[in-house]
Amino acid sequence: MRRAIARVGLGTAALLLLVLPGARATTPDRADATGTATSTLFRLSAGSTVVSAVGDVARAARNGSTEAFAAFTSGRTDGTTLGAKERRATDDSSSGSDSSGPATLSVPALLSIQQSGVRLETLVRDAFSSSTVSAEVGAVDALAGLATFDGARSVSDIVVNDDLARVARTIAVDRVRIFALADLLARLGVDPLKLACGAIEQTGDLLGVSQASVACERLGEAQGGIAGAKSALDAAAADLVAARDGLQADLAGKTRATAQANRDTVAGLSCGALDVICQTNMLATLVGYGATYGVDVSGSPLDGAKAAVLAAIDATLAAFDALDRALADLAVVNGGIADAASGTCAATESAARAVAAGVPALAGTLDPIAGAISDACGGLLVAVRAVLDTPLLSLGGVSISVKATARAGHPAVEVAGTMDEIKVGLDAPFALPVALPEAAQALTEQIGGLVGAVTSALGIELPAPALEFMAVDSGAGQRYDGAWYAEGSVTLLRIHLPSATISLPASNPLGLLSPGGIAGARAPRASKSAGTGWAAGLPATSASTPAVTLDLGAFDAVGEFLPATTAAGPGPGGGDGTTAPEVGGGGAGQQQLPTTGAGLGVAGVMLGAGALAGAGAIRRFLRVR
């Protein structure tokens, strides 16, 4: 229980006994027993967005307020509650159980839950009161992939009678994946294209992602291919401009229509074999057309002169065809240059292939370049996605239980658990399975160190996350009003990434992977060795990131038992009338109902009674920051 326990003197204790709700001056004629359990499978917050799933409250009490209460909530987001249900029993007639079957519950982009079944049971009998909440869920997705679960089962079970108050809480998680880097960066407002290739390689090495090792090599190849494509397009455009200008100079003063008409005229000229006058006039006509089209046919035989003039006119018409082709090809090439201006892989490859298809003469040059871009950019994308899609942390086969039993003379809290798998990235850094909480300290140190190394390797000055693994707090003993108590609190995992101001490159080192491209320039080549994660000397900009916190498997169990009066009541503290026996520390804070948000009065009593204990609290917190 992450709550401080005050130390107060007996004078203060006596005063508090007068004002705390539920404080007892004498023991009752009948045993007074209360048990409360609360739990949340997970609670995830990113800035102002908060989601939680699989929360329940169970409470059973006898004597002062004999009742049994159970409540369950499948999930909760800002302003939306999913699958809420509760039941209450105050006597035998209202006792019973309620169940619900499979259901799919979701809030778009925030939370999706495949619920297998929920059962609430509340019983109030002459001999006991009990409350049970059991739930099973399948796939759970929080904040569009930021945390995902394959399945989980949880049970809260409370029994109170004239001998004890027993609260048992268990949770089992099949597999949970936490903080895939792409989703984490998105929630932090950081464009993954701001990462340097060196950061991808270093992060991938820490996460055990082998594909990441070629990120910088593939980036260099992709940049070279894009530069080659641009150069080839520019050269093609220059050649076509030169061809256009030459043709336009050759055809100055001519039109296709006139040339075609002249050809038709020349082709129609003919004279009889003995018609000397006609032949003389025809030759003069051919000499004139020859002068127009740059061929001297004076003195040539009539048939030879006609053929030479027709060939010259045909060459002019062919030049008009060549000019049309040059203008069309130039338009295609200029379009490709414009399309490739963003410098992205997709745009440049597409532009090169489109020009190669539209200008077949360039296919031999551009098709191989487009293929090289595809290979390099594809390899780079595989390397980057492999890192970004890898969860920062994953757990599997987790089973945790806490049992708090409050009874006269023998209060006890038992916490136990096992874990079959825990990974940072794709590596398994710890020998598993392990017993919990015994192995928690070693797990916290090792896992916390690796998680911090990963966020550091990203090269954008993210702060190291605070990791709190298997935080256990428990206490058992007797309070000064004579009540015996047993309290246990467990949080399987808490990861907190504080808000921060981080440093980012002004340009995008991996921008060539972006569909939108990099406005005005190609992405700069990244550096592996620069301390900031991108090339030294490049302009930088700052950005603010929100805090991100995940609490996984958090639950409390609180039992309190005040025996019936059978003899002179005990003195303040234990049976010898001196001090209360203590086993661990104690104290429970206000809890929230998952459906109504109402505070539990008994928890307030526990807080006050814990403050009166006077004995030193033994608290166990395993923390890495």
TAJORA-V875137 format. One record per pair of residues at least 12 apart in sequence whose ideal C-beta (glycine too) atoms are under 7 Angstrom apart, sorted by sequence separation. I is the first residue (numbers start at 0). J is the second residue. D is the distance in whole Angstrom. If there is no record, write none. Layout:
# TAJORA-V875137
i=<I;I>
j=<J;J>
d=<D;D>
This chain:
# TAJORA-V875137
i=<39;40;57;102;199;200;296;338;419;451;474;510;590;40;71;84;101;119;137;155;268;294;401;418;419;429;451;473;509;589;39;56;101;136;200;294;351;355;418;450;473;508;523;588;589;39;55;70;84;101;118;136;154;199;200;335;400;417;418;507;508;587;38;55;69;100;153;268;292;335;400;417;429;450;472;506;38;69;99;117;135;153;294;351;352;399;417;418;428;506;508;54;98;99;196;197;289;293;335;351;398;417;471;587;588;37;68;98;116;134;151;152;196;282;285;289;292;335;398;416;447;586;587;53;82;98;115;151;265;281;285;288;292;416;446;470;586;36;52;66;67;115;133;151;348;397;421;428;52;66;82;96;97;114;115;151;196;282;289;332;396;414;446;469;587;35;51;66;81;96;113;132;150;265;278;285;292;331;396;423;443;467;470;586;34;50;51;65;96;112;113;131;148;149;348;394;395;396;468;585;34;50;113;131;149;347;348;395;421;443;508;50;331;332;394;423;442;467;33;79;94;112;130;148;261;331;394;423;585;49;94;129;344;466;32;48;94;111;129;146;147;393;439;502;504;31;74;76;328;423;439;464;465;557;30;31;73;81;110;127;128;146;392;464;506;585;30;31;82;91;127;344;391;464;555;584;29;76;84;86;88;90;91;109;127;145;436;504;505;579;581;584;76;87;88;89;126;435;462;505;583;584;27;84;86;88;108;144;389;436;462;504;505;555;579;74;389;399;503;578;145;268;462;502;503;74;144;145;461;73;143;502;503;265;461;501;73;145;460;500;501;459;460;265;266;459;500;501;142;265;459;498;499;557;71;498;559;262;265;498;71;498;557;497;69;262;496;69;261;496;69;68;495;67;258;67;494;67;493;66;258;259;414;493;52;65;258;392;50;391;414;492;50;52;490;491;492;67;69;71;255;412;491;66;67;68;69;253;391;490;65;67;69;71;412;490;255;411;410;489;410;61;488;60;250;59;249;250;487;59;59;486;58;246;250;57;410;412;414;458;459;485;57;410;411;412;458;484;57;246;247;410;412;414;457;458;484;246;407;55;406;482;483;405;482;55;243;246;405;482;405;481;53;404;243;403;53;242;243;403;403;239;243;401;52;481;401;481;52;239;240;239;399;50;50;399;479;236;239;479;48;397;477;236;477;45;235;236;43;53;57;59;61;43;58;59;60;486;41;45;53;55;57;59;232;236;479;486;478;484;486;43;477;43;232;233;476;477;232;476;41;476;476;232;475;474;475;474;476;229;473;474;475;40;228;474;472;474;40;38;38;225;36;228;486;36;225;232;34;221;228;484;34;33;235;383;482;32;32;480;383;34;36;38;478;30;32;33;34;35;32;34;36;38;380;479;231;379;478;231;478;376;476;228;231;476;228;45;227;228;474;224;228;472;224;225;472;224;471;470;221;224;470;469;399;401;403;405;407;468;221;403;404;405;406;467;220;221;401;403;405;407;467;466;217;221;465;217;218;217;213;214;217;344;214;343;344;213;214;342;345;343;346;210;211;343;412;210;410;343;211;342;210;211;341;342;341;447;208;208;342;443;342;444;206;342;443;208;440;203;439;199;203;206;199;202;199;191;180;181;180;181;183;179;180;179;179;180;178;177;178;176;177;178;177;177;208;176;206;207;208;175;206;207;174;175;205;206;207;174;172;173;172;171;171;170;169;168;168;167;165;166;165;163;164;163;163;162;205;205;206;205;202;205;202;201;202;198;198;198;194;195;194;193;189;225;222;221;225;222;222;219;218;193;215;193;196;215;195;196;189;193;194;192;194;177;190;192;192;192;192;200;197;196;197;195;197;195;198;197;195;194;195;189;188;189;188;187;187;186;177;175;172;170;170;168;168;166;166;166;165;164;164;164;163;161;146;26;23;22;23;23;16;12;0;0;0;46;45;46;45;44;44;43;41;42;41;85;41;39;83;40;39;80;38;38;37;36;37;36;36;72;35;70;71;72;34;70;34;70;33;32;30;31;30;30;30;27;29;56;26;28;26;27;28;56;26;27;56;23;26;55;54;58;26;25;37;0;35;35;35;35;33;4;20;4;4;20;21;2;20;19;22;0;2;0;0;19;15;15;15;12;12;7;7;4;5;4;7;6;4>
j=<51;52;69;114;211;212;308;350;431;463;486;522;602;53;84;97;114;132;150;168;281;307;414;431;432;442;464;486;522;602;53;70;115;150;214;308;365;369;432;464;487;522;537;602;603;54;70;85;99;116;133;151;169;214;215;350;415;432;433;522;523;602;54;71;85;116;169;284;308;351;416;433;445;466;488;522;55;86;116;134;152;170;311;368;369;416;434;435;445;523;525;72;116;117;214;215;307;311;353;369;416;435;489;605;606;56;87;117;135;153;170;171;215;301;304;308;311;354;417;435;466;605;606;73;102;118;135;171;285;301;305;308;312;436;466;490;606;57;73;87;88;136;154;172;369;418;442;449;74;88;104;118;119;136;137;173;218;304;311;354;418;436;468;491;609;58;74;89;104;119;136;155;173;288;301;308;315;354;419;446;466;490;493;609;58;74;75;89;120;136;137;155;172;173;372;418;419;420;492;609;59;75;138;156;174;372;373;420;446;468;533;76;357;358;420;449;468;493;60;106;121;139;157;175;288;358;421;450;612;77;122;157;372;494;61;77;123;140;158;175;176;422;468;531;533;61;104;106;358;453;469;494;495;587;61;62;104;112;141;158;159;177;423;495;537;616;62;63;114;123;159;376;423;496;587;616;62;109;117;119;121;123;124;142;160;178;469;537;538;612;614;617;110;121;122;123;160;469;496;539;617;618;62;119;121;123;143;179;424;471;497;539;540;590;614;110;425;435;539;614;182;305;499;539;540;112;182;183;499;112;182;541;542;305;501;541;114;186;501;541;542;501;502;308;309;502;543;544;186;309;503;543;544;602;117;544;605;309;312;545;119;546;605;546;119;312;546;120;312;547;121;121;548;121;312;122;549;123;549;123;315;316;471;550;110;123;316;450;109;450;473;551;110;112;550;551;552;128;130;132;316;473;552;128;129;130;131;315;453;552;128;130;132;134;475;553;319;475;475;554;476;128;555;128;318;128;318;319;556;129;130;557;130;318;322;130;483;485;487;531;532;558;131;484;485;486;532;558;132;321;322;485;487;489;532;533;559;322;483;132;483;559;560;483;560;134;322;325;484;561;485;561;134;485;325;485;136;325;326;486;487;325;329;487;139;568;489;569;141;328;329;329;489;141;142;491;571;329;332;572;142;491;572;332;573;142;332;333;141;151;155;157;159;142;157;158;159;585;141;145;153;155;157;159;332;336;579;586;579;585;587;145;579;146;335;336;579;580;336;580;146;581;582;339;582;582;583;583;585;339;583;584;585;151;339;585;584;586;153;153;155;342;155;347;605;157;347;354;157;344;351;608;159;159;361;509;608;159;160;608;512;164;166;168;608;161;163;164;165;166;164;166;168;170;512;611;364;512;611;365;612;512;612;365;368;614;368;186;368;369;616;368;372;618;371;372;619;372;619;620;372;375;621;621;552;554;556;558;560;621;375;557;558;559;560;621;375;376;556;558;560;562;622;623;375;379;624;378;379;379;378;379;382;511;382;511;512;382;383;511;514;513;516;381;382;514;583;382;582;516;385;516;385;386;516;517;517;623;385;386;520;621;521;623;386;522;623;389;621;385;621;382;386;389;383;386;386;387;386;387;387;388;391;388;389;389;390;391;390;390;391;390;391;392;392;393;424;393;423;424;425;393;424;425;393;394;424;425;426;395;394;395;397;397;398;399;400;400;401;402;402;403;404;404;405;405;406;406;449;452;453;453;453;456;456;456;457;456;457;458;457;458;458;459;459;511;511;511;521;521;524;524;525;503;525;504;508;527;508;509;503;507;508;507;509;494;507;509;510;512;513;527;525;525;526;525;527;526;532;532;532;532;533;542;542;544;544;544;545;547;549;551;552;552;554;554;556;556;557;558;558;558;559;560;560;563;549;481;480;480;481;482;480;479;472;486;488;545;545;546;547;547;548;549;549;550;550;594;551;550;594;552;553;594;553;554;554;554;555;555;556;593;557;592;593;594;557;593;558;594;559;560;560;561;561;562;563;561;563;590;561;563;562;563;564;592;563;564;593;561;564;593;593;599;568;568;590;555;590;599;601;602;601;584;600;585;586;603;604;586;604;604;607;586;588;587;588;607;607;610;611;611;613;610;611;609;610;610;613;613;616>
d=<6;5;5;5;5;6;6;4;6;4;5;4;5;4;6;7;6;6;5;5;5;5;5;6;5;6;7;6;7;5;7;5;6;7;5;6;5;7;6;6;4;6;6;6;6;4;6;4;7;7;5;5;5;4;6;4;5;5;6;6;6;5;7;5;6;6;7;6;7;7;6;7;6;6;5;7;6;6;7;5;5;5;4;6;5;4;6;6;6;6;4;5;7;5;4;6;7;6;6;4;6;6;5;4;6;5;5;7;5;5;7;5;4;6;4;5;4;4;5;4;4;7;6;7;7;5;4;7;7;6;6;5;5;7;6;5;6;5;7;6;5;6;5;5;5;5;7;6;4;7;5;6;5;5;6;7;5;6;7;6;6;6;6;6;7;5;7;5;4;6;7;5;4;6;6;5;6;6;3;6;6;7;7;3;7;7;5;7;4;6;4;7;7;5;5;7;6;6;6;5;5;7;5;5;4;6;6;4;7;4;5;5;4;7;7;4;5;4;4;5;6;5;5;5;6;5;5;6;6;6;4;6;6;6;5;7;5;4;5;7;5;5;5;6;5;7;6;5;5;7;3;5;5;5;7;4;5;7;6;6;5;5;6;6;7;7;7;6;6;6;6;3;7;5;6;3;5;5;7;5;4;5;6;6;4;6;5;5;4;6;4;5;5;6;6;6;6;5;7;6;5;5;6;7;5;5;5;6;5;5;5;6;5;7;6;5;6;7;7;7;4;6;5;5;6;5;5;7;7;5;7;6;5;6;6;7;5;6;5;5;6;5;5;5;6;7;5;6;7;6;6;7;5;7;5;6;7;7;7;5;6;4;6;5;4;4;7;7;6;4;5;6;5;4;6;6;5;5;7;6;5;7;5;5;7;6;5;6;5;6;6;4;5;6;6;5;7;5;5;6;7;4;3;7;6;6;7;6;6;7;6;4;5;6;5;4;5;6;4;6;6;5;5;6;6;4;6;6;5;6;4;5;6;6;7;4;5;5;6;6;6;5;7;6;6;7;2;7;5;6;7;4;4;6;7;7;5;4;6;4;6;5;5;5;7;7;7;6;5;4;4;6;6;5;5;4;6;5;6;6;5;5;6;4;6;6;5;5;7;5;7;4;6;5;6;6;5;7;6;6;7;7;6;5;6;6;5;6;5;7;4;4;5;6;7;7;6;5;7;7;6;6;5;5;6;6;7;7;6;6;5;7;4;5;5;7;5;6;5;5;6;4;6;6;4;7;6;4;7;6;4;4;7;6;6;3;7;7;7;6;6;6;4;5;7;6;5;6;4;6;5;7;5;6;5;6;7;4;7;7;7;4;5;6;5;4;7;6;7;7;4;4;5;7;6;5;5;7;6;6;6;7;7;7;6;7;5;4;5;7;7;6;6;6;4;6;6;4;5;6;6;5;6;6;6;7;4;4;7;6;4;6;6;5;6;7;4;5;5;5;4;5;5;5;5;6;4;4;5;4;6;6;6;5;4;5;6;6;7;6;6;6;6;6;5;7;7;5;7;4;6;6;4;5;2;5;6;3;5;5;7;5;4;6;6;7;5;6;5;7;5;6;5;5;6;6;5;6;6;4;5;6;7;6;7;7;5;6;6;6;4;4;6;6;5;7;7;5;7;5;6;7;3;4;7;5;7;6;4;4;7;7;4;7;5;5;4;7;5;5;7;5;5;6;5;6;4;6;7;6;6;5;6;6;4;4;6;6;5;4;6;6;7;7;6;6;7;6;7;7;6;7;7;5;7;6;7;6;5;7;7;6;7;4;6;7;7;4;5;6;5;7;6;4;6;4;3;7;4;6;5;7;4;7;7;7;6;4;7;6;6;7;7;5;7;5;5;4;6;5;6;4;6;5;6;7;6;5;4;6;7;7;7;6;4;7;4;3;6;7;5;7;5;5;7;5;6;5;5;7;4;7;5;7;7;3;6;7;5;7;5;4;5;6;7;5;7;6;5;5;5;5;7;4;7;6;5;7;5;7;6;6;6;6;6;5;7;7;6;6;5;6;4;7;5;6;4;6;7;6;6;7;5;6;7;7;4;6;4;5;6;7;7;6;4;6;7;4;6;7;6;5;7;6;7;5;4;7;7;7;4>
